[in-house]
């Protein structure tokens, strides 16, 4: 595969460049596509848009739409986005699943996460052995 070199970068109008984090469609349209059709492209655009914004909106919004995509449309990545967002919200390292430690979470939040993991087992997204490796 050949790669073409950009020779005249100064000729590119930077106002017309769409970056990976630039939202193409408005939020209401994306949200409706996610809720009604389980549109993966709309979900992914929402997800990356939320991840680019402020912390609170990022985690709470990701949880809402990831839950919809996982429960209603069985979108595999959404299962992981949901628990990543909960753990991120509580300042828990989630980069290595077997080393996740939820022992210091508040009881209500911990129960919510444990229920989510059980749901993931039911949907065959993780194994019981993987769940048992989490420090509770």
N, C-alpha and C positions, 0 to 999 in steps of 0.2 A: 504494500500500500504506500503510495507516494503522498507526501505532505507538501502542500504548497506554502511557500514562504510569503508572509506579508511584508511587502517592501515599503509601502507608503502609509504607515500607520497614522501619520499626521493628517491624512486625507479623510480618515474615518470620522464621521460626525458622532461623537460620544453620546449625544442626546438621543440618537436613534438606536443605540446598542441596547439589547435586552440582556440583562444579566441573569444568572441562574436564580437569583433571589427575587427578581422582579415579578410581581403578580400580573398575570395576563388578563384574568377575568375578575369581575367584582365579587366580593365575599358572598353576597346574597345568592348569586347564581351558583357559585361553587357549593355553598351549603345545601341548596335545594337539590343539586345533582347528587350530592353525597347521600342525603336523607332519603330521597325518592328512588334513585336508581343505583346507588352504590357505585357511582362513577369513580373508578380508581384514579384516573388522571386528575379529576377535580379534588379528590381526597389528597393526593400527593401534593398538589399545588397548595392546598390549604395547610397541610402539614408543614411544608417547608416555609411557607409564609409565617406561620405561627412560631416556628423555631427561630426565625430571624427577628422576631419582635421581643417585647419585654417578657421577663421571666414568668410572672403570674399568668398573663394571658396565654403564654406559650404552653405551660403545663396544663392548666385547666381546660383550655380549648382543645388541645390535643387529646385529652382524656375523653371529652364529649364525643368527638367525631371518630376517634379510634374505636370507641365502644360500639358506636353505630355500625361501623364498617366490619368489625369482628363479629358481633352478635347477629346482625341482620344479613350481612353479605359474605361472611366467612372469609374476609380478606386477611391472609396470613400475617402480613407485616403489621397490621393494625393491632393484633394481639400484643405484639412486642412494644409497639409505640405506647399503648395504654400503660403497661407496667413500667416502662422507662419513665414516662411522665410522672407517675405517682412517686417513684423512687427519687427522681430529680427534684420534685417538689419538696421532699423531705430531706434532701441533701445526702442521699444514700448512693454510694458508688454502685452502678449497675453495669459496668463495663465487662465484668466477668461473672456470668450467671451463677456458677456454683459457689462463688464467694460472697454472694449478696447476704447482708445481715440486716434483717428487719426487726431485730429484738428490741430496739429502742423506739420503735414507732408507737404512737398512741394507739390504744386498743381498737378504737373504731376504724382508723385508717389501716391498721394491720389486718383486721378482719376483712376489710374490703379487698385488700391485696391478696390475702389468702384465698378468698372466694374466687378472685379472678384467676389465680393459678389453678384452682380446681376446675374452673370452666375451661382453661387451656388444656388440661388433661383430658376432659370429656371430649373436646374437639380435636384431640390428638396433636396438639401443638407442642406439648412437652410431655415428658414421661414422669411417672411417680418418683422414680429414682432421682431425676433432676430436681424435682420439688423438694424431696427429702434432703438435698444438699444445702438448701437455704437455711441459714441460721435464724431460728425463730425465737 
